[in-house]
Amino acid sequence: MSLTSVYQRLVRADRSDQSRDEQREVAANGTRQIVAEALQATGDQVVNAKTVLPWLFAALGVPAGLTGLLVPIRESGSMLPQAALAPWVERTRRRRHLWVLGAAGQALGAASMSGAAAVLDGLVAGLVILVALAVFALARALTSLAGKDVLGRTVPKGERGQITGVTTVLSGAVAISLGVGIRLLGGDGAGAGVLAWLLAIAAVLWVLALVVFLGIREPDEEPTPGTETSGWAGRAVALLREDRTFRRFVLARTLLLVSALSPPFVVALAAQSGGGGLSGLGPFVIAQGIAGLIGGRTFGRLADRSSRDLMVWGAGAASAVIAGFLLLLLVPALREGWWLYPVTYLLLALTHTGVRVARKTYVVDLAEGDQRTEYVAVANTAMGVLLLVAGALSGGLALLGEEVALLFLGILGLGGVLVSRTLPEVSRGAT
């Protein structure tokens, strides 16, 4: 079976307007992106600021205050620099080289975390790992920006969402294996040595990913001339002020944070009900993987049909899950039951998988050429700021109880439904 046949089995689309040579080139580029992104997604399951890294901090005896910095550094650190990086990307003829540079930075960050976990402990280990995570996040900002640009340059509409979906499926399978493996190897208290080896393996995966990505063939396009980096902030503000559709997308994406910010509160409530320790956390890692395995390809195809409608569905579903969960918590017998929390986490992770695939596909389909680079960069930088704000608000409300924070996020999701519905259709399947 040829590479083109394999790719076209994985990614289905109307290719009547493509010649055989074009189909072969798209298949080669698309397959390399699937493999490279799958390797990166596998590494992400290890360098996970919500699961593995907190476990590592606990095993190393890192102060609890530093644990609270993991998610903000990982998430905002990979978004905030993108508007500043965009002019550099736009001046670069071969964008894949920037993705490769970012992958190398992530390999360095993961290797540094592995070394710290192997030889350090306590406060010093925590500080070194946070610095390595900041390096990792900055490198991820570059791969995120360049990767979407390369995808838009080399793969036509109608196929992009499915590529993201296939890599999500592969990532989900890895998460399930990782969750089972940690539980079997670590028992009730995973040692730092096991996690250090996992981080070292993750670093190798990013090296393999950059080797694969180097083989992508981009179109011979002239880079944008004369783009200055000094005015990136003004350009970002101007884009948000002048482009109404893009501004609404950023607002919708902010409200869609309901599916990203709510799962940790479900985990916290589970711990309070007696599900703490590694054996209690294992089902949540497995649930994350199941969500990717089930939802990846399905949501990829739905995103290619209408990424806007998928965002609407995802926001509404997340709010509905939260509402149902809060109602069930009012029943004492259910609140003490072990199954309610992993099931709720699974449903939220499933909706987040759909939201994530939808928003990535929407922003890539929304623009063409270097405008796509600017859209992705400004959207992610704005989200880096808004994520800190939304995280601070939900975290502050959590002082009144995790249920209060979840209620706030559920209302946020309903706003996401309303705003997402006002976005124009940009997907090929909807035209």
VEXDREN-2710 file (C-alpha; in Angstrom, 1 decimal):
% VEXDREN-2710
k/r/px/py/pz
1/MET/0.0/0.0/0.0
2/SER/1.4/3.4/-1.0
3/LEU/1.9/6.3/1.4
4/THR/-0.8/8.2/-0.4
5/SER/-3.3/5.4/0.1
6/VAL/-2.4/5.2/3.8
7/TYR/-2.8/8.9/4.3
8/GLN/-6.1/9.0/2.4
9/ARG/-7.5/6.3/4.6
10/LEU/-6.6/8.3/7.7
11/VAL/-7.7/11.7/6.2
12/ARG/-10.8/11.7/4.1
13/ALA/-11.6/14.6/1.9
14/ASP/-12.9/15.6/-1.6
15/ARG/-9.8/15.6/-3.7
16/SER/-11.4/16.1/-7.1
17/ASP/-9.6/19.4/-7.6
18/GLN/-6.1/17.9/-6.8
19/SER/-3.9/16.2/-9.5
20/ARG/-2.1/13.0/-8.6
21/ASP/1.2/14.8/-8.1
22/GLU/-0.6/17.2/-5.7
23/GLN/-2.2/14.3/-3.8
24/ARG/1.2/12.6/-3.4
25/GLU/2.8/15.8/-2.1
26/VAL/0.0/16.5/0.3
27/ALA/0.1/12.9/1.5
28/ALA/3.9/13.1/2.1
29/ASN/3.6/16.4/4.0
30/GLY/0.5/15.4/5.9
31/THR/2.0/12.1/7.0
32/ARG/5.2/13.7/8.3
33/GLN/3.1/16.3/10.2
34/ILE/1.0/13.5/11.8
35/VAL/4.1/11.6/12.8
36/ALA/6.0/14.6/14.2
37/GLU/3.0/16.0/16.0
38/ALA/2.2/12.5/17.4
39/LEU/5.8/12.3/18.8
40/GLN/5.4/15.7/20.3
41/ALA/2.0/14.8/21.8
42/THR/3.5/11.7/23.3
43/GLY/6.1/13.8/25.0
44/ASP/3.4/16.2/26.2
45/GLN/1.8/13.3/28.2
46/VAL/5.0/13.1/30.2
47/VAL/5.7/16.9/30.5
48/ASN/2.2/17.4/31.9
49/ALA/1.8/20.3/34.3
50/LYS/-1.5/18.9/35.6
51/THR/-0.5/15.4/36.3
52/VAL/3.1/14.1/36.0
53/LEU/5.0/17.2/37.1
54/PRO/2.9/17.7/40.3
55/TRP/3.5/14.0/41.1
56/LEU/7.2/14.6/40.5
57/PHE/7.2/17.6/42.8
58/ALA/5.6/15.6/45.5
59/ALA/8.1/12.8/45.1
60/LEU/11.0/15.3/45.4
61/GLY/9.6/17.1/48.4
62/VAL/9.2/20.4/46.5
63/PRO/7.3/23.1/48.5
64/ALA/3.6/23.2/47.6
65/GLY/3.8/26.9/46.6
66/LEU/6.0/26.0/43.6
67/THR/3.6/23.4/42.5
68/GLY/1.0/26.1/41.9
69/LEU/3.3/27.7/39.4
70/LEU/3.5/24.7/37.0
71/VAL/0.3/25.3/35.0
72/PRO/0.7/29.1/34.6
73/ILE/4.3/28.8/33.4
74/ARG/3.5/25.9/31.0
75/GLU/0.3/27.3/29.5
76/SER/0.9/31.1/29.5
77/GLY/4.6/30.7/28.7
78/SER/3.8/29.0/25.5
79/MET/1.3/31.6/24.4
80/LEU/2.5/35.1/25.6
81/PRO/5.6/35.3/23.3
82/GLN/3.8/34.5/20.1
83/ALA/2.9/38.0/19.0
84/ALA/6.6/39.0/19.5
85/LEU/7.8/36.0/17.5
86/ALA/5.4/36.4/14.6
87/PRO/7.5/39.0/12.7
88/TRP/10.5/36.7/12.9
89/VAL/8.4/33.8/11.5
90/GLU/7.0/36.0/8.7
91/ARG/10.5/36.9/7.6
92/THR/11.5/33.3/7.4
93/ARG/11.2/31.5/4.1
94/ARG/11.2/27.9/5.4
95/ARG/8.9/27.9/8.5
96/ARG/9.7/24.2/9.2
97/HIS/13.1/25.2/10.4
98/LEU/11.6/27.2/13.2
99/TRP/9.4/24.3/14.2
100/VAL/12.6/22.2/14.4
101/LEU/14.3/24.8/16.5
102/GLY/11.3/24.8/18.9
103/ALA/11.4/21.0/19.1
104/ALA/15.1/21.1/20.0
105/GLY/14.3/23.6/22.8
106/GLN/11.6/21.3/24.1
107/ALA/14.0/18.4/24.1
108/LEU/16.5/20.5/26.1
109/GLY/13.8/21.5/28.6
110/ALA/12.6/17.9/29.1
111/ALA/16.2/16.6/29.4
112/SER/17.0/19.3/32.0
113/MET/13.9/18.3/34.1
114/SER/15.1/14.7/33.9
115/GLY/18.5/15.6/35.2
116/ALA/17.1/17.7/38.0
117/ALA/14.8/14.9/39.0
118/ALA/17.6/12.4/39.0
119/VAL/20.2/14.4/41.2
120/LEU/18.3/17.1/43.1
121/ASP/15.4/17.4/45.6
122/GLY/13.4/19.9/47.6
123/LEU/13.4/23.6/46.8
124/VAL/16.4/23.5/44.5
125/ALA/14.9/20.7/42.4
126/GLY/11.6/22.7/42.1
127/LEU/13.3/25.9/41.0
128/VAL/15.5/24.2/38.4
129/ILE/12.5/22.3/37.0
130/LEU/10.5/25.5/36.8
131/VAL/13.3/27.2/34.9
132/ALA/13.5/24.2/32.5
133/LEU/9.7/24.3/32.1
134/ALA/9.9/28.0/31.2
135/VAL/12.5/27.2/28.5
136/PHE/10.2/24.3/27.3
137/ALA/7.2/26.7/27.1
138/LEU/9.0/29.3/25.2
139/ALA/10.2/26.7/22.7
140/ARG/6.7/25.4/22.5
141/ALA/5.5/28.9/21.5
142/LEU/7.7/28.7/18.4
143/THR/6.5/25.2/17.4
144/SER/2.9/26.2/17.9
145/LEU/3.2/29.3/15.7
146/ALA/5.3/27.7/13.0
147/GLY/3.4/24.4/13.0
148/LYS/0.1/25.9/12.2
149/ASP/1.7/28.0/9.5
150/VAL/3.3/25.0/7.9
151/LEU/0.0/23.1/8.1
152/GLY/-1.8/25.9/6.4
153/ARG/0.9/26.1/3.6
154/THR/1.1/22.4/2.9
155/VAL/-2.3/20.8/3.6
156/PRO/-5.6/22.1/2.0
157/LYS/-8.8/23.0/3.8
158/GLY/-10.9/19.9/4.6
159/GLU/-7.9/17.9/5.8
160/ARG/-6.3/20.0/8.5
161/GLY/-8.7/19.2/11.3
162/GLN/-8.4/15.5/10.6
163/ILE/-4.6/15.7/10.9
164/THR/-5.0/17.3/14.4
165/GLY/-7.6/14.6/15.2
166/VAL/-5.4/11.7/14.2
167/THR/-2.5/13.0/16.4
168/THR/-5.0/13.4/19.2
169/VAL/-6.0/9.8/18.9
170/LEU/-2.4/8.6/19.1
171/SER/-1.8/10.9/22.1
172/GLY/-4.8/9.4/23.8
173/ALA/-3.5/5.9/23.4
174/VAL/-0.2/7.0/24.9
175/ALA/-2.0/8.6/27.9
176/ILE/-3.8/5.4/28.6
177/SER/-0.6/3.4/28.5
178/LEU/1.2/6.0/30.7
179/GLY/-1.6/6.0/33.3
180/VAL/-1.6/2.2/33.5
181/GLY/2.2/2.1/33.5
182/ILE/2.6/4.6/36.3
183/ARG/0.0/2.9/38.4
184/LEU/1.7/-0.5/38.0
185/LEU/5.3/0.8/38.5
186/GLY/4.7/3.3/41.2
187/GLY/2.0/1.8/43.3
188/ASP/0.8/4.3/45.9
189/GLY/3.8/6.6/45.5
190/ALA/5.7/7.0/42.2
191/GLY/9.4/7.5/42.8
192/ALA/11.3/10.3/41.2
193/GLY/13.6/7.8/39.4
194/VAL/10.8/6.4/37.3
195/LEU/9.6/9.9/36.4
196/ALA/13.1/11.0/35.6
197/TRP/13.4/8.2/33.1
198/LEU/10.1/9.1/31.5
199/LEU/11.3/12.7/31.1
200/ALA/14.5/11.5/29.4
201/ILE/12.5/9.4/27.0
202/ALA/10.3/12.4/26.2
203/ALA/13.4/14.4/25.3
204/VAL/14.4/11.7/22.8
205/LEU/10.9/11.8/21.3
206/TRP/11.3/15.5/20.5
207/VAL/14.6/14.8/18.8
208/LEU/12.9/12.2/16.6
209/ALA/10.0/14.6/15.9
210/LEU/12.4/17.3/14.6
211/VAL/14.1/14.8/12.3
212/VAL/10.7/13.8/10.8
213/PHE/9.5/17.4/10.4
214/LEU/12.7/18.5/8.5
215/GLY/11.5/16.3/5.6
216/ILE/8.3/18.5/4.9
217/ARG/8.4/20.3/1.6
218/GLU/7.0/23.8/1.8
219/PRO/5.9/25.9/-1.2
220/ASP/8.5/28.4/-2.5
221/GLU/7.0/31.6/-1.2
222/GLU/8.8/34.9/-0.6
223/PRO/8.9/35.9/3.1
224/THR/7.2/39.2/4.1
225/PRO/9.7/42.0/3.5
226/GLY/10.5/44.7/6.0
227/THR/8.5/43.3/9.0
228/GLU/9.8/44.9/12.2
229/THR/9.7/43.2/15.6
230/SER/9.7/46.5/17.5
231/GLY/6.0/47.3/16.7
232/TRP/4.5/43.9/17.4
233/ALA/2.5/45.0/20.4
234/GLY/0.9/47.9/18.5
235/ARG/0.1/45.6/15.6
236/ALA/-1.5/43.1/17.9
237/VAL/-3.7/45.7/19.5
238/ALA/-4.6/47.1/16.1
239/LEU/-5.6/43.7/14.8
240/LEU/-7.8/43.1/17.8
241/ARG/-9.3/46.6/17.5
242/GLU/-9.9/46.6/13.7
243/ASP/-10.7/43.0/12.8
244/ARG/-14.1/42.3/14.2
245/THR/-14.3/38.6/13.3
246/PHE/-10.9/37.9/14.8
247/ARG/-11.8/39.8/17.9
248/ARG/-14.9/37.7/18.3
249/PHE/-12.9/34.5/17.8
250/VAL/-10.5/35.5/20.6
251/LEU/-13.5/36.3/22.9
252/ALA/-15.1/32.9/22.1
253/ARG/-11.8/31.1/22.7
254/THR/-11.6/32.8/26.1
255/LEU/-15.1/31.6/27.1
256/LEU/-14.2/28.1/25.8
257/LEU/-11.6/27.9/28.7
258/VAL/-14.5/26.2/30.6
259/SER/-13.3/22.9/29.3
260/ALA/-9.6/23.5/30.1
261/LEU/-9.9/25.0/33.6
262/SER/-12.6/22.9/35.1
263/PRO/-11.0/19.4/35.3
264/PRO/-8.5/20.3/38.0
265/PHE/-11.3/21.2/40.3
266/VAL/-12.9/17.9/39.7
267/VAL/-9.6/16.2/40.7
268/ALA/-9.4/18.3/43.8
269/LEU/-12.9/17.3/44.9
270/ALA/-12.0/13.7/44.3
271/ALA/-9.0/14.0/46.5
272/GLN/-11.2/15.5/49.3
273/SER/-13.5/12.5/49.0
274/GLY/-10.7/10.1/49.7
275/GLY/-9.3/9.5/46.3
276/GLY/-5.9/11.0/46.8
277/GLY/-2.5/9.4/46.1
278/LEU/-1.2/7.9/42.9
279/SER/-3.7/5.1/42.8
280/GLY/-6.5/7.8/42.9
281/LEU/-4.9/9.9/40.2
282/GLY/-4.3/7.1/37.8
283/PRO/-7.9/6.9/36.5
284/PHE/-7.8/10.6/35.6
285/VAL/-4.7/10.1/33.4
286/ILE/-6.4/7.1/31.8
287/ALA/-9.6/9.2/31.3
288/GLN/-7.6/11.9/29.5
289/GLY/-6.3/9.2/27.1
290/ILE/-9.6/7.7/26.5
291/ALA/-11.0/11.1/25.6
292/GLY/-8.3/11.6/23.0
293/LEU/-8.7/8.1/21.7
294/ILE/-12.5/8.3/21.3
295/GLY/-12.7/11.9/20.2
296/GLY/-9.7/12.7/18.1
297/ARG/-10.6/11.5/14.6
298/THR/-14.4/12.1/15.1
299/PHE/-13.8/15.7/16.2
300/GLY/-11.2/16.2/13.4
301/ARG/-13.8/15.4/10.8
302/LEU/-16.5/17.5/12.5
303/ALA/-14.1/20.4/12.6
304/ASP/-13.4/20.1/8.9
305/ARG/-17.2/20.1/8.3
306/SER/-17.8/23.1/10.6
307/SER/-15.2/24.1/13.2
308/ARG/-17.6/26.9/14.4
309/ASP/-20.4/24.5/15.2
310/LEU/-18.0/22.2/17.0
311/MET/-16.9/25.1/19.2
312/VAL/-20.6/25.9/20.0
313/TRP/-21.2/22.2/20.8
314/GLY/-18.1/21.9/23.0
315/ALA/-18.9/25.0/25.1
316/GLY/-22.5/23.9/25.6
317/ALA/-21.5/20.3/26.5
318/ALA/-18.9/21.4/29.0
319/SER/-21.4/23.6/30.8
320/ALA/-24.0/20.8/30.8
321/VAL/-21.5/18.3/32.3
322/ILE/-20.6/20.8/35.0
323/ALA/-24.3/21.5/35.8
324/GLY/-25.0/17.7/36.0
325/PHE/-21.9/17.1/38.2
326/LEU/-22.9/19.9/40.7
327/LEU/-26.4/18.5/40.9
328/LEU/-25.1/15.0/41.6
329/LEU/-22.8/16.3/44.3
330/LEU/-25.9/17.3/46.3
331/VAL/-26.6/13.5/46.8
332/PRO/-24.4/12.4/49.7
333/ALA/-24.1/8.8/48.5
334/LEU/-22.9/9.9/45.1
335/ARG/-20.5/12.6/46.5
336/GLU/-18.7/9.8/48.4
337/GLY/-18.7/7.5/45.4
338/TRP/-15.4/7.0/43.6
339/TRP/-16.8/6.7/40.1
340/LEU/-18.5/10.1/39.8
341/TYR/-15.2/12.1/39.6
342/PRO/-13.3/10.1/36.9
343/VAL/-16.5/9.9/34.8
344/THR/-17.0/13.6/35.0
345/TYR/-13.4/14.2/34.2
346/LEU/-13.7/11.9/31.2
347/LEU/-16.7/13.9/29.9
348/LEU/-14.9/17.2/30.4
349/ALA/-11.8/15.9/28.7
350/LEU/-13.8/14.7/25.8
351/THR/-15.5/18.1/25.3
352/HIS/-12.1/19.8/25.6
353/THR/-10.7/17.5/22.9
354/GLY/-13.5/18.7/20.6
355/VAL/-13.0/22.4/21.6
356/ARG/-9.2/22.1/21.1
357/VAL/-9.4/20.6/17.6
358/ALA/-12.2/23.1/16.6
359/ARG/-10.4/26.2/17.7
360/LYS/-7.1/25.1/16.1
361/THR/-8.9/24.3/12.8
362/TYR/-10.9/27.5/12.8
363/VAL/-8.0/29.9/13.2
364/VAL/-6.0/28.1/10.5
365/ASP/-9.0/28.2/8.1
366/LEU/-9.8/31.8/8.9
367/ALA/-6.9/33.4/7.2
368/GLU/-4.4/32.8/4.4
369/GLY/-0.6/33.3/4.0
370/ASP/1.2/35.4/6.5
371/GLN/-2.1/36.7/7.9
372/ARG/-2.5/33.2/9.4
373/THR/0.8/33.6/11.2
374/GLU/-0.4/36.9/12.7
375/TYR/-3.8/35.6/13.6
376/VAL/-2.3/32.6/15.4
377/ALA/0.3/34.7/17.2
378/VAL/-2.0/37.4/18.4
379/ALA/-4.7/35.0/19.4
380/ASN/-2.3/32.9/21.5
381/THR/-0.6/35.9/23.1
382/ALA/-4.0/37.4/24.0
383/MET/-5.0/34.0/25.4
384/GLY/-1.8/33.8/27.5
385/VAL/-3.0/37.0/29.3
386/LEU/-6.6/36.0/29.5
387/LEU/-5.7/32.6/30.8
388/LEU/-3.9/34.1/33.7
389/VAL/-7.0/36.3/34.4
390/ALA/-9.5/33.5/34.1
391/GLY/-7.3/31.2/36.1
392/ALA/-6.9/33.8/38.9
393/LEU/-10.7/34.4/39.0
394/SER/-11.5/30.7/39.2
395/GLY/-8.7/30.1/41.6
396/GLY/-9.9/32.9/43.8
397/LEU/-13.5/31.6/43.7
398/ALA/-12.1/28.2/44.7
399/LEU/-11.3/29.6/48.1
400/LEU/-15.1/29.7/48.6
401/GLY/-15.2/26.1/47.4
402/GLU/-14.4/24.2/44.2
403/GLU/-18.1/24.0/43.5
404/VAL/-18.3/27.9/43.3
405/ALA/-15.4/27.9/40.8
406/LEU/-17.1/25.2/38.7
407/LEU/-20.3/27.2/38.7
408/PHE/-18.4/30.3/37.4
409/LEU/-16.8/28.2/34.7
410/GLY/-20.1/26.7/33.7
411/ILE/-21.6/30.2/33.2
412/LEU/-18.4/31.1/31.2
413/GLY/-19.2/28.1/28.9
414/LEU/-22.7/29.4/28.2
415/GLY/-21.2/32.7/27.1
416/GLY/-19.0/30.7/24.8
417/VAL/-22.0/29.2/23.1
418/LEU/-23.5/32.6/22.4
419/VAL/-20.4/34.2/21.1
420/SER/-19.3/31.2/19.0
421/ARG/-22.6/31.1/17.2
422/THR/-21.9/34.7/15.9
423/LEU/-18.7/33.6/14.2
424/PRO/-18.8/33.2/10.4
425/GLU/-18.4/29.8/8.8
426/VAL/-14.9/29.3/7.4
427/SER/-14.6/25.5/7.0
428/ARG/-14.7/23.9/3.6
429/GLY/-17.4/21.5/4.5
430/ALA/-19.7/24.4/5.4
431/THR/-19.3/26.2/2.2
END
